[in-house]
Structures are given as structure tokens and as C-alpha cells.
């Protein structure tokens, strides 16, 4: 692969602008998707290499915003030397390629997603409550908990999950957002008023919807109830907000309701619940795996954050000896298949819940999550001839990787 070579994908079905375009071409150069018009009229060049997609569906690389580990590697294990941690991250990043997560050197590490310590003891899940704390001093307490890395903002931390009802958390949200960090609500026992306050302060996501939060109640729907909010302030800019849909408060402007993560493994969330969330707020759906070290490994006992975890035959991962879910073992492509099956949504919407939506959530949709001109040339060839997607080829920065 030569640096300035121009590549042209032919016989492709491209996912562009929310629809599948038949018999189209995709051009890229230097790891970026380009418009061919300038080549013809300015540079008077044609493609140096032709790639035949043979009728396959070409879509952006998948983005998973919640991974705890895989292949026996636990990202919560902080006792390893830095060199080992880097090697482990590289191993997982390369392993995720075959499921459609793509970016240079493997699946891109877009920053850390940190959960806690500003979360609720009542909804702790598999987290160690001994380290939980409040934020009486606002952002100062966050900096004290995380150290200098948090001050780097989105260069180090992409997403931080907090419980809105914890003292001082809502006061700190604008400061976190100002650093470019996506603030997600989760592991929370909050009431609807707390959740709506957090959204007004800048929170734009819910971590693994339905899990580690109060169950929906008709008098106070809690965090889940934000999906039905109709009086939140309409965003002035589309950045980091869902696109409008038929259920949006204003169908011509960005949706003020947050994105929400869904673990579509059939264990964490019942298919009917997935369907309710989707019908309520379709453009807010973000598919996540929440995988732990057992992803890619068989049924058995594993470790997550120092705790023993057992994985059953359905792929559910539980704190050993309990019915407390600790994570999943599902892959992102399987999430897409399940989401389409559970909701009966169009294939485009299922794919965008793993591409465009997470990119918008992170504010990186100018370069990730689409096949628009200027985007990174990270894309996946899918076979959907059976009605379900299957990953066939993966390209990273325009270069095909071995699966």
C-alpha cells in the first residue's frame, strides 16, 4: 500500500445518509474517504487500485463504548506493569477486528470509559463500594479521585458514568463537559427529577439502560423515565445529541433526551424492554457489549476487577455465587443482529446504533461512524444475504486486515 495511492471500491452497497445506496463507489486515499470529483478535474487521476465488494454491504466500522476486557484480559486489573497493560490492550484491540470494530492498529482506543466512584451503593452491581465517594466540592473531588489524567479531558477519559443523586455530582457535570468528557448516568437509584437535572447540566447518555438503576415505576419512572421527557431544553447545536425522530419533542431539531446504552444479549435486557426503549427514542440507541475478560472464551469462572465471576451457558456473567450481573460475553456484531431481531427495525437503524449513534455520543461523527467524505477509511464489508449481518472483510485506515 503506497501512501498516495487512490482506492476505489466497486460493486458495493453503501450505507450513506441513512440509506443503502446500490451499485455505488467508495473512494479513499491516505486513510480518508475522498470525493472523486477533485481527482478528475484537478489532479486528472483515476484510481490506482480497484477493490471489488461483490455486492456486499459496506458500512462504517463498529464502535463499542463499553468494554471491560476480553480473551482472558481484565482492564480493571491495575496491578499489571504499564508495559503489560499496553500489550493487553493491543491484544484485545486486534481481537475485536473480526467482529467489525475497526481503527488503526486494531480497534481504536477512543479513551477510557470510567464507572465510579461517584455511583450509588444501592446500584453498585459488581463494583467495590469501599471506594465510593461523594463530590461535596464538585469538580475538585473528581480531580482528587482521578488525578491529573482527568484534567486531560477527552484525551484520556471519553466517558464517565455517575449517579446524579450523589451529592455534588450534578454541580460537577458542566466542568466535565467543558473538558470534552461525555457524562453518562448509571449505577444510580435516582428519581426522575435528579435525572432531568443532570441532563440539563450536560449529561447526554445513560449507561446500560435498565441495568443498575431503579425499575420503572409509573409515579416516578426514575432514570429510565428520561426517555419519555418532553420538556427538556432543546439543544442549540447537534453536537453530541441524538438526531430528531418521530418521537422527539421537536422533530426539526436535535433531540434533548440522552443516548442510552443497550446490552442486546437477551440476558441483561429482555427483548420486549429493548423494543420499548427503541420505540420510545429510536435515534438514542447505542449498542454496547459491556464485555468482560471472558469474551471470546467458553463457559467457566473468570475475574473482573478482582472479583470472581462465573459465565453461564447463555453468556451471562454473574458475580460468583449470586444473581448479580457483572457483564456480558457478547460481541458487537451479535448485538446488531439481536437488536434488529428484537425490534424488527430496518437494518440501517440497527447498524447506525453501532456506528453513527456512538460516534455522535462521543462527538466524533465528523471522522467516525459514517462513510461521508472526510471520514476515516475504517469500514466493514457485511454479508446480509441471509437477513442477518455477517462480517466478511474489515479495513483499517483503508488497509484490509487479516481476520
N, C-alpha and C positions, 0 to 999 in steps of 0.2 A: 504494500500500500504506500503510494507516494503522496507526500504532503499536499500538493496542489491538484491532485487528480480529481476529476469530476465524475461522480457516480450517478447512474440513472436506474431506478427500479421500474421495470415494466410489468405488464400483465398483473397489476396489483389492484386490490380493492382497498382503498384508503379510508381511514376514519378521519374525516376533516369537517370541522364546523358542525359537529353533532349529527353527521350522517355518513353513510358508507358510499363512497364515490367509486363506481365501477370502471374498470379498464383505464385506470389513471396512472400517472407517472409521479415518482418522487425523486427529486434531485438533491444531492448533498455534496459538500466539499469541506475539507478541513474540520470534519466533525460537526458541521452545522447544516441544517436544511436550507436550501437556497432556492431562489426563483430563477427559472431558466431564461427569462426574457433578457436579462443583462448579459448573459453569455452569448446570445445570438447577436444582439445589436451593438454591444460594446466590445466584448472580447472576441467575438466571432469564433466561438468554440462550441464543440459538441461534447458529449460525454466521453470520457476516457475508458470507462468500463460500464457494461450493462449487466444488471442483476435481474434475472427472471423470477418473479414471485410465483408464477404458475397458478395464478388465480387465488392465492392465499390472501387472507385479510392482514393488512399491515396497520399496526396501532402503536401508540407511544409505549415506551417501557413502563411497567407497573411500578407503583410507589407504595410501599408499606410503611406506615408511620408508627408502627408499634411492634418491635421485635425485642425479645429478651435474650435470645440466643438460638442456637441450632447445632445439630451434628455433635452433640455432647459438650458444647461450649456454652458457658453461662456468663452473660455480660454483667451480671450482678456480683460476680466474684472479683472483688477489688484487691485481693491479696496477691494476685499474679504480678510479676515484674512487667514494666511497660513494654518491653520487647515481646513478651508472651502475649500480652493483650493485643498488640498491633497484629501479630501473626494470627491470633484467633479471629479478630475482626476481618482480616483478609480472607481467611478460610470460609467464614460464613458468607461474606460478600460474593465470593466466587461461586459458592454453592447455590446461592439464590438465583443465579442467572438462568438456570434451567426451568425456573418457574415464571420467568418473564420480567423479573426485577433487573433493570439494566442501568449502567453508567460506567464511566471509565475505570478500568482496573477490576471490575466486578460490579455488584450492585452498589450504587453510590451511597456513601455515608453522608447524609444531609444534615447531620447534627444529632445531638442526643435528645431523647425523649425521657425526661426525668419525672418520676412519680413520687411525691412525698418530698420532705417530711411534713408538709403543710396539708395533711389529709386527716380524715376522721377515723378515730378509734372504732367507731360503730360500723364502719365500712372498710376495714383495713385489708380485707382479702388475705393475701399471702405476705403482706408487708409486716415488718418488725415494728410494733408500736413503741418500743423503747426509745426510738429515735424521733418520734413525732414531736412537733412543737407548734407554738402559735407564732403570730407575727405582730405582736403588740407595737413594734416600732416600724411596721411597714417594710419597705424595701431593704432597710438596714438589716432586718432579721434574715431576709433571703440571702443577702450577701454574706452574712455571718455563717449561714448554713452551707452555702456552696463555695465560698471563697472567690478568688479572683476570676475563675472561669465564667461565672455568671455575668461578670461585668463585660465580658467579650460579646455578650448578647447572642445573636443567632449564629455567630461564627463557631460557638461551642454548643449552645443549647437551642434546639429548634422548637421544642415543645416542653412546657412544664404543666403537669397536672396538679391542681389544687382543689381544696374543698372550700367553696365560697363562704360557708358559715364559720370557718375558723377565724378567730379574732385577728384583724389586721390584714387579712388576705385581700379583700376587695380594695382596700386602700393602696395596696402594692401593685395591683394589676396595671394601671396606666404606666407605671415606671417600667414594668416588664415589657409591655407592648412597645414602649419607646425604644427599647433595646433591640427590637425586631424579633422578640420571642413570642411564639404562639401560645396563648394561655388557654388551657383546656380545663374543664370542670370534671371532677371524677373522684372516686373513693370518698363519697360525700353523702351525708344524711340531710342535706339542706332542704329547705322549703322552697316553694316556687318564688317567693319574694327575694330570697337570697340569690337564687339562680338568675333572675332577671336583673338584679342589681349588678351582678358580676358581668353579664353581657353588656349592660350599659357602660360599664367601666372598661370594656375592651376584650373580655373573654370571647373567643369565637369558635369554641369546639367543646364537645362532650367526649370524654374518654370511655371507650367500650360501653356504649349505651345499654341500659337495663342491668348491667353488672356493677356491683359495688356501689349501689345507690338505693334510695328509698323506692319501694314498689309504688307504682302509680295508684293514687287514691283520688276519687272524684272530687273531694272537697279541697285537697291540697295536693296537686299532682307532682310536687317536688321537681327535681331536676329534669325528669322525663317530660314534664309539662311545658318546658320551654319550646318544644316542637310545635305546640299549639298557640304560642304567643302571637297576639295580633296588634299590640300597641307598643312594641319596641321602636326606638328611633330608627328611621330609615337611613342606612349608610350613605354618606355623601360620595364615597368612592367605592368602586367594585373590589378593590384590592383586599384579599383575604376574606371575602364574603361569598356565600353561595349566589349563583345566578338566580334571577327570578323564575318562578314556576307558576302553575295554575293555582297553587295553594299559598303563594306569597301574599303578605299584607298589601303590597303594591306590585302588580305584575309587570310594571315597566321599569322597576328599579331593583338594585341588589337586595337580596333577602336579609333582613336583620337577624334572623334566627341563626344559631350556630350550626356549624358542621357537626356531625356525630359519627363516631367510630362504631362499626358493626363487626363482630366476630361471627362470620357466617359458617360455623362448623356444625350447626344443628345441635350443639351441646350447650354453648353459652347462651344462645338466644333461640327460642322456639321459632320456627318458620312463620307462624302467624304474627309474632311480635315484630319480626323483620318486615313483614308485609305492612303492618300498621305504621311503622316508622317511615317506610318508603312512601306510602300513600299520603302521609301527613306532610312530608318535607322531602321530595324526591331529589332535589339538587344539593341537599346537605349530606347525603350518604357518602361515607368514606369507608371502604373495606379495609380491615386490618386483620392481621393474624394473631397478634399477641402471643407469638410462639415462644416456647422456652427451649432449653437445651435438648429436649427430646425430639424436636422437629427433625425429620429425616431418619429417626431411629425407631425400633419396634416397641411394643408394649413392654412396660417394666418400671423400675424405680430410678429416679434421677434426682438432681439437686438444683434448686433455684434460690439464689440469694442466701445460701447456707441452710435452706430448709429442704427436708426430704419430700419429694413429690412422686406420686405414682400415676402412670398413664394407663388408662383402660383400653379395651379393645375398640372403643369408638373414637379414640384420640383425645378424650378429655383428660386434662391434667389436674390432679387434686393434691392439696396438702395431705401428706400420708396419714391415713387413719381418720380422715374427715371427709366431708362432702363440700369443702370449700375449694372452689375452682382457683387454680394458680396460674392458668394459662392454657394455651392450646398447642396442637402439633400440626395444624392445618397449613397449607401453602396458599399463597395469594391467588394463583390461578384457580385453585379449587374454590376459594371464596367467590371469585367471579362466577364460576359455574353454579354454585349454590344460590348466590344472590339472584341470578336470572331465574333459576328454578323456583325459589321460594316466592318471588314477587311476580313472576310472569312479565317482567319488564322487557322492553326491547333490548337487544344485545348491545346496542350503542350505549344505553344508560348503564348497563352492568359494567361495561369496560370503563366508562368515564368515572365510575365510582372508585376505580383503582388507578386512575391516571389523572384526568383533569381535576377532579374534586380535591384529592390530596395536594395537588400542585397549587391550587387556589388557596387551600387552607394554609399552606406554608408561604404563600406569596411569591412562588417561583414559577408561575404559569406562563411567564414570558419565554422561559427556556426549557421547561419540563411539562409533561402532561399533554402536549399537543404535537401535531405534525406541521404546525404553522411555520412559515418562513422565519428563520432566525432561531428556531428551537434547536436544542441539541439533537444530533442524529442518533438518538437512543431509541430503538424501536424493536418490535417483536412481530414475527410472522406467525399468524394463527390459522389453524385449520378448523373451520366451523361447519364442515360438511355434514356432521352428524347431528347438528343442532346444539352441540356444546363445544366450547373452545378447547383446543389442544395446542400447546406451544411447540412450534416446529423449528424456528430459527430465531436467534437473538443477535442484535447488532449493538455494539457499544462504541460511541463516538464514530459511527459509520463503519466500523470494522466488525465482521462477523466473529463470534466467539464460539468455541467448541463446547457443546453441552454434554 
